[in-house]
Amino acid sequence: MGRGRKTIGGILAATAAAVTARAAIARPPEPPPPPPGRPDRYGWRHAEIFHTTRGDGAPALLLHDLYTGASGLEMAPLGDRLEEEFTIYTVDLPGFGRSGRPSMRYGPDFFFDAIVEFVRHVIDRPTLVIGCGLSAAYATEAAVRLGNLVSGIVMLAPPEAEGPELIEAPTWRPLVYQGLRSPLGAAYHWWHASPAWRKASLRGALTVEPSDLEARAEQLSRSARQPGGRWALWSLWSGDLAWDARPALARLGAPTLILWGSEARANPLAPEHYHSVRPDITQQVVPGTARWPHVDAPDTVAAEIQRWWAAEGPGDTP
């Protein structure tokens, strides 16, 4: 039995070493196209933040979810439907897409600061912040720090707590993070970023399989395989980026809308947990949607945002 285990371990190590060597000599693929709009870069102190701008009206900042291959391209369909009413700023969060990917361990504070500095120094006007998943959670803390520079928050399928207790990063994350930095972690990233795995992930995240599923999976794979793409994902996979939005939400005075995917909630009581800290927030379930309601049903999500903004927003913003 001992010899068998050593053999299996040797095979895994050899496979990981081969994958690492192949990744080291392979030329990175071309990144996927950026979101529509005028491209620009903000020179944040840790990394350049790539973003596009389009539309005319009150500013709205669109923040994508965090996952393998993530970029601002995820938010493009929603931006298409909001640009007549808002000036749309769509960013690639640092560590993803075309933004800088510093070789460092990532945590929630890294993203809080990036959002805060971007709004202060690039937009510099009261802004509607629209985030998905983890970025929706990070947007609440950023909004508390920004004060009057945030006119409202839209949270698309934010993190769900299993109960009223706070979401906490797992205690084993340092060990997992170090393991992911090994050749085995490099091999895992190579497989996880493959078009086949990205296609399977999309099928699990969307309620209806899109006709361009192959193209979307290829775009995610190309984004994930950019130089430095592993650093943010190591932090994500090890649990370093876990964060609960509710304490910040309780301190936030800005109008807030939460939209849930009807087929994605692991905990049916999640809306009640958010309601307990902010009874005044508006919450809606978007029928026929899963993890990303804005991707499954961008028309419906945009209409819900516009309806809520007309009722709860500050009106014309100078």
N, C-alpha and C positions, 0 to 999 in steps of 0.2 A: 504493500500500500504506500509506504514511504517513497519507494522508487517511482511509483505511478504519479504521485503528487509532484515529485521533482520534475518528471517528464512534462506534465501538463504546464507547470510553472515555466519551464524552459521554453516550451512552445509559445506561451503567451508573451514572454519577454522577447523572444525572437521576432514574433509578429509585430509587437509594438516598435521594436527597433527598426524593422524594415519600413513600417509606415512612417515613422519619424524621419528616416533618411529620404524616403520618397517625397514627403512634404517639403523637406528642406531644399531639394533641388528642383521641385516643380515650379513653374512660373505661375504666379497668381492669376486667376481669371479676371477678365474685365468686370468691373463692378456693374450692377444693374443700373438702369437709368434712374436719374433723380426724380423726385416729385415735380410736377409742373410748377412753373414760376421762375422768377429771376434768381439765379443761384448766387450765393455769397458765403463768406466764411467769417465767423467771429473769433478773434484771437483770445479765447479764454486762457487763463494762466496754466491749466493742466493740458489742454488740447484744443485745437481748432474745432469749432462747432459749425458743421455745414448746415445751411438752411436755404430754403427758397421762399420767395415772397410773391403774392399775387392778390388781386382783388382790391376793393376800395370800400372802406368803412371802418368801424371800430375794430381794433386788432384782436385776432384770435390766434392763440398758439396751440398747435396740434402736436401731441407727444405720443409716439408709438409705444406699444408694449415691448417688453424685454424677453427675447427668445433667440434661438439660433437663426441667424440671417436677418434679424430685425433691422428695419430702417424706416425713414419717413415715408417710403413708398406705400406702406400699409395704410397711411391716412389719406392718400391721394383721392380715393373716391368720395370720402366725406368732404374734403376740401373743395372738390369740384362743385358740390351742391351748396356750399356755404360762401363761396367767394363773391357772389353778387351782393351779399349783405355785410361781409367782413373783409378786412385785410388779413389774409391767411399767411401765417408764418408756420412752415412745416420744417421741423428739425430732424436731423439724425443725432440722437443722443450720443455723447462721447462714449467710445468703445464700440460703436455700431455704424453701419453704413459708410458714408464718406467722411465722417468726422474722425478726429484724431483718436488713436487707440493706445494710450500710454501704457507702458509695461509696469503695471502696478496692481495692487489688490483693490478691488472696487467695493464700495459700501454705499448705503443710502445717502450719507452726507455728501458723497461725491456728486450724486445727481441733484440733491437739493441745491447745492451751490451752483451747479451748471445752469439750472432753470432760473434761479434768482438772478445771477449775473447776466444771463441772456435777456431777461425782461428789462432789467435796469439799464443795460448799456446798448442794446440793439433796438428794442421797442420803445421803452421810456414813455409809455402811456398806459392808462388803465386797460388791462388785457383780460379777455376771457380765455381761460386755460382749459383745454380739453385733453384729457389723458386716458389711457387704456391700461387695465391691469396694474402692474407695478408702477408705471409712470403716473397713473391716476392717484395712487397713494402718495408718491413723492410730490406731486403737484400740490397736495393739501399743505404739507409742511412748508413748501416754497411759498405758498400763498400767505401763510401766517407771517413769514418773514418779510414779504413784500408789502403787506398792508394795503394801502389805497391803490397800489399799482396793479392789483387784481380786482377786476370788476365782477367776476363770477368763476365758478368751477363746474365743469362737466366731467363726471367719472363714469367711464364705460367699463362695466364688468370689473369693479375693483377687487382686491384680494378679499377672500372670504375666510372669516374665522370659523372654527368648528364650534365655538361656543362664545359666551361673553368674555372669556379670558383673552388677553392680548395675543396676537400672533408674535412669536419670538423665533429668532434664528436658532437652528438646532445646535446643541452643545458639541456635536461631533464635527462641526464644520471645519475647524483647523486641520484635522486629520484628512478629511476628504479633499480639502483644497490642496494640500501637499501631494496627495496621491494623484490628483488631476494634473499637477505640474510634472509628473513623471512621464516616461515614454508611454505607459499605459493610458494616461490621460490624453496624450497627443493622438494615440490611436483611436480612442473613443471620440475625440473631436472630429477626426477625419471621417469616421463612419457616420457620426451624427449630422455632419454637414453635407452628406451626400444627397444628390437629388432624390434618390429613392426614399431615404428617411424623411426628407423635407416633404415629399408628396404624402407619405403616410401621416405626418404631423398635420398637414393641412386638412386631410380628410377627417381627422379627429376634431379639428377646431371649427370647422364650418358645417352647417346643417345640409347644404346642398353643394354637391361637387361641381365646381365651375368648369366651364368648357375649356378654359385655358389653364387647367391644373398643372400640366407638365411645364408650361412656361413659368408659372408662379413658383413652382418648386425649384426650377433652375435658377431663377433670380435669387431666391433665398440661399441656395447653395453658393452662388457666386459671391454674395455679400458675406456669408460666414467664412469663406476661405480667403478673405483679404488678409494681408499681413497684420499681425497683432490681434486678429479676431478672437483668439482663444482667451485672452486675459479676462475680459468682461464675462465670458461664458463660464470660465472656471469659478468666478465669484458667484454667478447665478446658480450653477449646478450644486455648489457646496452649501448653499443656503445663506451666503453672506448678504444677499440683497433682500432678504425677507424683511418686511416692515408692515406695521399696522397703521392704517390711516385714521383710525377713530380718535385717538387723543388729539391730533392736530385738528381734525374736523370739529371737535367740541370747542376749540378755541377760535375757530374761523367764523368771521361774521359775514363773509361774502355769500351771495346767493349760490346755492348748490343744487345740481341735478345729477341723479344717479340713474343710469340705464343698465338694466340687467338682460343678459341673454336668457331666453326662456328655457333652453335645453342644456345650459352649461352649469347652473348652480349646483355645486356639490352639497351645499347646506341650504335647504329651503328657508331657514330662519335668518340668513344673512341680511336681508333688508331690515328685519326687526332689530338686529344688532346695530346697524347704522342709525336707524330711527331713534334708538335709545339715547344716543349722544347728540343728535340734532333732529328733534321732532319736526322742525320747520322745513327740512329739505324735501324736495320733490323726488319721488322715485317711481320709475315706470319699468315694466317688463316688456321687452320687444318680442312679439310672437315670431316663432320660426327662426330664432337665431341662437347661436351657441357662444363660444368663447369671445368672439369678436363681432358684436352686433353691428358695428359700423361697416364691417366687411360683408357680412351676410345680407344686410338690409340698409344700405347707405341712404336711400330715399326716406325710409321711415325714421331713421335716427336723425337725419338732418331736419326733418319736419318737426320731430319732438323738440330738438334743440331750439329751433326758430320759434316754436309756440311758447316754450318756457321763457326764452329770452325776451319775447315781446311782453310777457307778463311780469317777469322778475328782473329784467335787466335795467340798467340805469338810464335808458333812453339814448338820445344822441350824445355821443362822447366827443368833446372838442379835440 
